[in-house]
Structure formats: C-alpha cells, structure tokens
Amino acid sequence: MAIELELQLELQRLQHKFGRGKELSIVYEPRMPVEATRELPFGEVCELCGEVINNEIRIYIADFHDALHTLRHEFFEYVFDQDLIQPYVILYNQMKIAHEKAFMHDTYRRKESLIEIIVKNEEQEEFELKKTGDEKNEQNENLRNRIKKHFKRR
C-alpha cells in the first residue's frame, strides 16, 4: 500500500508540474512477468511494466524504483499521445469519414443511375413486346377474318 501511495503522490506532482494529465489516476497491480506481456505491432513480445487504460495508469511491476520509472514513462507517453498524436488521429478519423461520405454518395448516385438505365431498358423491351404482340394479335385477327370470309364464300 505504501508503494501505491508514493506512486499517487508522484502522479500528482507530475500533473501539477506539467499541467497535463489531470484526468489520470494510478492503479498499482504488481504481477508476475509472464502475466504482463504484450505483443507489439511488429511481432515482438515484451514484458508489460505498465500501460494507460481508460485514464488509469496501471503499474504491473513490483519493485518501487522500477514502478516509479514506469509511472513516469507512462505519464509522459500519455501526454505525448494526447498533445502530439491525438490531433492526427482526430484528423485522420475526420478525413476518413469525409472520404467515406463522398465515396458512398458518388457510389450511390452511380448505382441509382445504372438501375434507372436497366429499368428503362426493361420498360422499353416490355413496350416493344406488347407492341409486337398487339401487331401479331391484329395480324392473327385479320387472318382469322380472311379465313372466315373465305369459308363463307363457299
């Protein structure tokens, strides 16, 4: 418990000195090294001494001096992420949303245009078939009438 209290005091000192990370709190959870590992994006597995999750700096290392070092490391990493990296993440996300909207709007418009072409083609074919059918019906009716006349004469 004394280690956690010292870590909390150090976090408060850092927050006051740098005017950043006021929303952070500390959670001291010492673990066995095997329990606290993480695979890095480039495939390497490393021992996880600490991390920031949901505004909590979680310290996993038992030794006080290593825990203090880890607290400072995680604090400054959080500050750098918030001040330097987060604006780019926000920008990227906004650009992605704008791109998706523009792309989806254009795709939707092109899809609707193609559908209209297909529908009009189908309607034209239907009209042509009906017209042809009407003409054939008229031709058939004329043929029947001629046949009837032919047989009536006899």
C-alpha atoms as a printed R data frame, in Angstrom:
    type eleno elety resid chain resno       x       y        z
1   ATOM     1    CA   MET     A     1   0.000   0.000    0.000
2   ATOM     2    CA   ALA     A     2   2.903   2.338    0.698
3   ATOM     3    CA   ILE     A     3   4.154   1.909   -2.879
4   ATOM     4    CA   GLU     A     4   0.748   2.803   -4.304
5   ATOM     5    CA   LEU     A     5   0.566   5.924   -2.110
6   ATOM     6    CA   GLU     A     6   4.054   7.013   -3.229
7   ATOM     7    CA   LEU     A     7   3.044   6.442   -6.856
8   ATOM     8    CA   GLN     A     8  -0.104   8.537   -6.366
9   ATOM     9    CA   LEU     A     9   1.949  11.361   -4.867
10  ATOM    10    CA   GLU     A    10   4.380  11.225   -7.793
11  ATOM    11    CA   LEU     A    11   1.497  11.292  -10.288
12  ATOM    12    CA   GLN     A    12   0.064  14.383   -8.550
13  ATOM    13    CA   ARG     A    13   3.485  16.035   -8.637
14  ATOM    14    CA   LEU     A    14   3.816  15.359  -12.384
15  ATOM    15    CA   GLN     A    15   0.276  16.592  -13.075
16  ATOM    16    CA   HIS     A    16   0.933  19.814  -11.150
17  ATOM    17    CA   LYS     A    17   4.395  20.415  -12.619
18  ATOM    18    CA   PHE     A    18   3.410  19.863  -16.262
19  ATOM    19    CA   GLY     A    19  -0.256  20.918  -16.107
20  ATOM    20    CA   ARG     A    20  -1.254  17.835  -18.042
21  ATOM    21    CA   GLY     A    21  -2.925  14.507  -17.326
22  ATOM    22    CA   LYS     A    22  -5.186  15.817  -14.557
23  ATOM    23    CA   GLU     A    23  -7.736  13.152  -15.573
24  ATOM    24    CA   LEU     A    24  -5.283  10.321  -14.849
25  ATOM    25    CA   SER     A    25  -5.325   8.098  -11.788
26  ATOM    26    CA   ILE     A    26  -2.994   5.331  -10.686
27  ATOM    27    CA   VAL     A    27  -3.691   1.622  -10.254
28  ATOM    28    CA   TYR     A    28  -0.906  -0.467   -8.764
29  ATOM    29    CA   GLU     A    29  -1.282  -4.151   -9.713
30  ATOM    30    CA   PRO     A    30   2.027  -5.963   -9.338
31  ATOM    31    CA   ARG     A    31   2.109  -9.168  -11.422
32  ATOM    32    CA   MET     A    32   4.441 -11.927  -12.373
33  ATOM    33    CA   PRO     A    33   6.383 -11.017  -15.542
34  ATOM    34    CA   VAL     A    34   4.746 -13.834  -17.517
35  ATOM    35    CA   GLU     A    35   1.290 -12.437  -16.697
36  ATOM    36    CA   ALA     A    36   2.105  -8.996  -18.052
37  ATOM    37    CA   THR     A    37   3.284  -9.359  -21.632
38  ATOM    38    CA   ARG     A    38   2.111  -7.761  -24.834
39  ATOM    39    CA   GLU     A    39   2.719  -8.459  -28.486
40  ATOM    40    CA   LEU     A    40   3.900  -5.337  -30.244
41  ATOM    41    CA   PRO     A    41   2.623  -4.401  -33.724
42  ATOM    42    CA   PHE     A    42   5.839  -5.660  -35.353
43  ATOM    43    CA   GLY     A    43   5.514  -9.119  -33.777
44  ATOM    44    CA   GLU     A    44   7.879  -8.776  -30.846
45  ATOM    45    CA   VAL     A    45   6.600  -9.808  -27.398
46  ATOM    46    CA   CYS     A    46   7.695  -7.647  -24.487
47  ATOM    47    CA   GLU     A    47   7.193  -7.555  -20.749
48  ATOM    48    CA   LEU     A    48   4.496  -5.058  -19.906
49  ATOM    49    CA   CYS     A    49   5.522  -2.913  -16.938
50  ATOM    50    CA   GLY     A    50   2.601  -0.521  -17.214
51  ATOM    51    CA   GLU     A    51   0.003   0.971  -19.532
52  ATOM    52    CA   VAL     A    52  -2.741   3.573  -19.648
53  ATOM    53    CA   ILE     A    53  -6.285   2.221  -19.924
54  ATOM    54    CA   ASN     A    54  -9.346   4.463  -19.587
55  ATOM    55    CA   ASN     A    55  -7.402   7.289  -17.906
56  ATOM    56    CA   GLU     A    56  -5.789   4.896  -15.417
57  ATOM    57    CA   ILE     A    57  -2.049   4.426  -15.349
58  ATOM    58    CA   ARG     A    58  -1.736   0.768  -14.480
59  ATOM    59    CA   ILE     A    59   1.589  -0.275  -12.990
60  ATOM    60    CA   TYR     A    60   2.352  -4.007  -13.069
61  ATOM    61    CA   ILE     A    61   5.913  -4.079  -11.757
62  ATOM    62    CA   ALA     A    62   6.559  -4.801   -8.075
63  ATOM    63    CA   ASP     A    63   9.896  -3.046   -7.453
64  ATOM    64    CA   PHE     A    64   9.326   0.513   -6.204
65  ATOM    65    CA   HIS     A    65  12.050   2.215   -8.250
66  ATOM    66    CA   ASP     A    66  11.032   0.342  -11.432
67  ATOM    67    CA   ALA     A    67   7.362   1.155  -10.708
68  ATOM    68    CA   LEU     A    68   8.254   4.840  -10.280
69  ATOM    69    CA   HIS     A    69  10.194   4.798  -13.546
70  ATOM    70    CA   THR     A    70   7.249   3.087  -15.267
71  ATOM    71    CA   LEU     A    71   4.795   5.648  -13.865
72  ATOM    72    CA   ARG     A    72   6.871   8.492  -15.290
73  ATOM    73    CA   HIS     A    73   7.248   6.694  -18.595
74  ATOM    74    CA   GLU     A    74   3.503   6.059  -18.912
75  ATOM    75    CA   PHE     A    75   2.652   9.622  -17.825
76  ATOM    76    CA   PHE     A    76   4.884  11.192  -20.471
77  ATOM    77    CA   GLU     A    77   3.780   8.716  -23.106
78  ATOM    78    CA   TYR     A    78   0.158   9.666  -22.359
79  ATOM    79    CA   VAL     A    79   0.961  13.402  -22.555
80  ATOM    80    CA   PHE     A    80   2.783  12.942  -25.858
81  ATOM    81    CA   ASP     A    81  -0.066  10.859  -27.244
82  ATOM    82    CA   GLN     A    82  -2.632  13.486  -26.209
83  ATOM    83    CA   ASP     A    83  -0.674  16.518  -27.378
84  ATOM    84    CA   LEU     A    84   1.141  15.179  -30.425
85  ATOM    85    CA   ILE     A    85  -0.543  12.064  -31.731
86  ATOM    86    CA   GLN     A    86  -4.221  12.520  -30.813
87  ATOM    87    CA   PRO     A    87  -4.709  15.543  -33.120
88  ATOM    88    CA   TYR     A    88  -3.506  13.409  -36.039
89  ATOM    89    CA   VAL     A    89  -5.823  10.582  -35.017
90  ATOM    90    CA   ILE     A    90  -8.743  13.037  -34.940
91  ATOM    91    CA   LEU     A    91  -7.721  14.486  -38.314
92  ATOM    92    CA   TYR     A    92  -7.376  11.012  -39.814
93  ATOM    93    CA   ASN     A    93 -10.788   9.955  -38.494
94  ATOM    94    CA   GLN     A    94 -12.450  13.101  -39.833
95  ATOM    95    CA   MET     A    95 -10.811  12.661  -43.231
96  ATOM    96    CA   LYS     A    96 -11.852   9.017  -43.280
97  ATOM    97    CA   ILE     A    97 -15.474   9.939  -42.506
98  ATOM    98    CA   ALA     A    98 -15.460  12.678  -45.163
99  ATOM    99    CA   HIS     A    99 -13.941  10.319  -47.718
100 ATOM   100    CA   GLU     A   100 -16.475   7.592  -46.932
101 ATOM   101    CA   LYS     A   101 -19.365  10.059  -47.242
102 ATOM   102    CA   ALA     A   102 -18.109  11.393  -50.561
103 ATOM   103    CA   PHE     A   103 -17.328   7.937  -51.880
104 ATOM   104    CA   MET     A   104 -20.623   6.484  -50.699
105 ATOM   105    CA   HIS     A   105 -22.573   9.426  -52.146
106 ATOM   106    CA   ASP     A   106 -20.867   9.030  -55.512
107 ATOM   107    CA   THR     A   107 -21.298   5.254  -55.446
108 ATOM   108    CA   TYR     A   108 -24.972   5.583  -54.512
109 ATOM   109    CA   ARG     A   109 -25.551   8.115  -57.307
110 ATOM   110    CA   ARG     A   110 -23.841   5.893  -59.886
111 ATOM   111    CA   LYS     A   111 -25.746   2.816  -58.674
112 ATOM   112    CA   GLU     A   112 -29.077   4.631  -58.924
113 ATOM   113    CA   SER     A   113 -28.182   5.859  -62.407
114 ATOM   114    CA   LEU     A   114 -27.354   2.327  -63.564
115 ATOM   115    CA   ILE     A   115 -30.552   0.972  -62.068
116 ATOM   116    CA   GLU     A   116 -32.579   3.614  -63.907
117 ATOM   117    CA   ILE     A   117 -30.906   2.650  -67.199
118 ATOM   118    CA   ILE     A   118 -31.773  -1.014  -66.609
119 ATOM   119    CA   VAL     A   119 -35.379  -0.215  -65.602
120 ATOM   120    CA   LYS     A   120 -35.900   1.995  -68.669
121 ATOM   121    CA   ASN     A   121 -34.425  -0.732  -70.875
122 ATOM   122    CA   GLU     A   122 -36.811  -3.286  -69.373
123 ATOM   123    CA   GLU     A   123 -39.773  -0.947  -69.872
124 ATOM   124    CA   GLN     A   124 -38.753  -0.349  -73.494
125 ATOM   125    CA   GLU     A   125 -38.463  -4.089  -74.097
126 ATOM   126    CA   GLU     A   126 -41.867  -4.614  -72.488
127 ATOM   127    CA   PHE     A   127 -43.359  -1.891  -74.707
128 ATOM   128    CA   GLU     A   128 -41.771  -3.427  -77.806
129 ATOM   129    CA   LEU     A   129 -43.056  -6.892  -76.878
130 ATOM   130    CA   LYS     A   130 -46.535  -5.551  -76.212
131 ATOM   131    CA   LYS     A   131 -46.466  -3.593  -79.465
132 ATOM   132    CA   THR     A   132 -45.254  -6.663  -81.325
133 ATOM   133    CA   GLY     A   133 -47.846  -8.746  -79.510
134 ATOM   134    CA   ASP     A   134 -50.597  -6.273  -80.399
135 ATOM   135    CA   GLU     A   135 -49.454  -6.271  -84.018
136 ATOM   136    CA   LYS     A   136 -49.397 -10.073  -84.028
137 ATOM   137    CA   ASN     A   137 -52.839 -10.189  -82.442
138 ATOM   138    CA   GLU     A   138 -54.076  -7.766  -85.097
139 ATOM   139    CA   GLN     A   139 -52.431  -9.848  -87.816
140 ATOM   140    CA   ASN     A   140 -53.955 -13.006  -86.365
141 ATOM   141    CA   GLU     A   141 -57.371 -11.358  -86.207
142 ATOM   142    CA   ASN     A   142 -57.034 -10.252  -89.836
143 ATOM   143    CA   LEU     A   143 -56.005 -13.740  -90.836
144 ATOM   144    CA   ARG     A   144 -58.999 -15.251  -89.000
145 ATOM   145    CA   ASN     A   145 -61.341 -12.805  -90.677
146 ATOM   146    CA   ARG     A   146 -59.954 -13.647  -94.111
147 ATOM   147    CA   ILE     A   147 -60.264 -17.327  -93.372
148 ATOM   148    CA   LYS     A   148 -63.874 -16.851  -92.241
149 ATOM   149    CA   LYS     A   149 -64.654 -14.843  -95.370
150 ATOM   150    CA   HIS     A   150 -63.007 -17.439  -97.490
151 ATOM   151    CA   PHE     A   151 -65.154 -20.200  -95.982
152 ATOM   152    CA   LYS     A   152 -68.317 -18.118  -96.054
153 ATOM   153    CA   ARG     A   153 -67.978 -17.660  -99.785
154 ATOM   154    CA   ARG     A   154 -68.066 -21.349 -100.339
